[in-house]
Amino acid sequence: MGYKRAHGQQSYDRLALQYRPKLEKILASSWNHFIHELQSDTYKSFWREMLGLSPRTPVILTMHWHYAPPGASVSPHTDARRKIGSHIFYFNTPKDWDEAWGGQTLVLDDGGKWPRHSAPDYADLREVGASQVLGNRRFLFAQSDHSWHAVKAVQCPPGHFRKVFIVVSNRLTPQVIWRRIRGEDADGYRLAG
């Protein structure tokens, strides 16, 4: 919460847990099974096919859970260049979430005007799409210099959270290699501990 972001962007207020292999000991078996499927060659091949990559292109995955409390938002941004894309799994149900509270991932068009390392406001962008958050939905998008996306402040009552699990597909870059040498995943989180 309140984490300062680069380029003048607002903080992304949320509770976050980065997946690490050590978590297998405490995760439910259903989560472990799901994560093992996501780490499979079949899933990585799916990424390559969806994004038009060669069958030999390395795909390095990172995964994390986000729980967004009332008022939390994700300001308009594009992802780091090392990222190929994101696959967002929504875990709210009609029992714990009302679609009117928000939480949709918004796809935004900048008309090619904004550099990736900037902080445009919603008024500077045009909304061209939005995910659905209920009904076991998923949302996959490719990363580019103009793949702007955001989540407006959620309007849920106290005690409710926007719940997502995100799989990020990363390129094999010098930054990713250096992080691995230091014992970190592609996002820079320690693999151990």
N, C-alpha and C positions, 0 to 999 in steps of 0.2 A: 504494500500500500504506500502511495506517495513516492514511489521510486522515480527518480529523475531520469528522463529519457533524452536522447540526443535530438538535435535539430529543432529544439523548442516545442517538441510534442508533449502533450499532457501525459501524466502518469497513467499506467494501465492498472487500475485498482482491482485486485482479485487475489484470491488465495490460490496458490499454485503448488503443484507437486510434480517434479520432474521424475520420469521413470528411470530407475537404475536397476541392474540385475539383482542387486541385494534385496529389492522389494519383493522378489518372488517368494521369499520365506513368509511374508505376512499378507500377501494378496490372496483373495479368494481364488479358488481353483478356476472359476469361470474367467476371471481377469487374466490369470496366467495362460489359460488356453487361448484366449483372444489375442494376447500380446505375442504368443508364439506363432499364431497364424499371420499376424502383421509382420513378423520378422522373417517369414518364409520367402523362398525364391519366387513363389507364385505371386505374392503380393508385390514384391519388388518388380517383377515382370509387368504386372498391371500398371504400376507407375510409369515404367518405360514406354509401354504401349500408349497410355493415355496422353503422354507428353511428347510423343514422337521421338524418343531417344533410341539410340542403338541398343541391341540386346546386351552389349558388353559394358554399357555405361554404368559406373558404380552408383549405387543409390544408398546413401547413409541415412538411416532413420533415427529421429529422436521423437519422444512421446511425452506428453504431459497432460495432467488434469488441471482444469481451471474451475473454480467456484467463484462467481461474481455476486457480491452482496448488493443490497439496495443502493442505487446511485452510481454504481461502478460502470465504467465505460472504457472503450478502446478508441482512441482518437484516430482520424484518418492517417493511414500510413501504407507504405509498400514494405515488403519484407527484405531482409538482407539478401545480397546477391548470391550467397552460398545456397540459399533455399531454392529448390525447384518448385515446390508447391506445398500446400497444406490440405489435409483431409480431416475435417472436423466432424466429430460424432456428438450429437446432442442427446443428453440423458434426462431431460425433464419430461414429466408426464402431466396429463391433465389434472392429476391429483395434487401436484405440487407447483404447477405453473399455469398462468393465464397468458395466452399469446399477446394480450393487450399490454402486458408488462414489458414487452420488448425482448431483447436478447438476440435478435436476428443479426447475422453477419451481413453487412451491407456491402454491395459491390458498387464502387464509385468511379466515375469517369472524369478525368481531369482535362480532357480534350488535348492531351499531350503538352500541357502548359507548365506543369509543376515538376521540378527536379525531384528525384527520389529522396534526397536528403533535405527535406523541407517539412513544413507543418501547415498545410492548407487547412482551412476551416471547412465545415460542411457546406457553407454558403459558396465556397469556391469550387465545389464539385457537384456533379449531377448523379443522383442515385439511379442505377440502371438494373439493380437486382437485389434480392434479399432472400436469405435462407429461411427455412421453416424450422422451428425449434421443437415442435412436438411430433409424436408419432414415430419415434425411433429414426429420425431423419439424419442424413449425412450431407456434407457439403465439401466438395473438392474443388480447388482452384489452383491454377498455375501461377507462378511468380514471374513478374516482368518489371521493367522500370516504371510501368504505369498500371500495375495491378493494385490500385488503391482499394482499401477495405477498412471497415470500422464497425464498432458496436456502440450505438447510442446508449446513454445512461439508462440502466434498467430501472424500472419503476415498480419493483416488487415490494411487498411489505417485509418488515423485519422477520428474520427467521427463514426466508426463502432465498435461494441462490440459483443463478443461471449455471447449469452444470454441463461442461463439455470435456471431451477427451480429444486431444489433437495429435495427429501424426504428421510430422514435418519430414519431408524428403529433402535431403541436402546433396549438393554436388561435392565431389572430392576436390577440395581446394587446399592450397598451402595452409590457410587458417585452420581448416578441419584437421589436417594432418598434424599441425603443431599442437592443437588442443589435445589430440589423442596421445601424443608423446608426453604431454603434461598430465595425462590421466583424466581428461575431461571428454565429455561427449561433444558433438558438433555445435551445440548451443553454448558450450563453455561451462557446463555443470560437472562437478566431480563425479566420476563413475563409482568410486568407492565412498563409503561413509554414510 
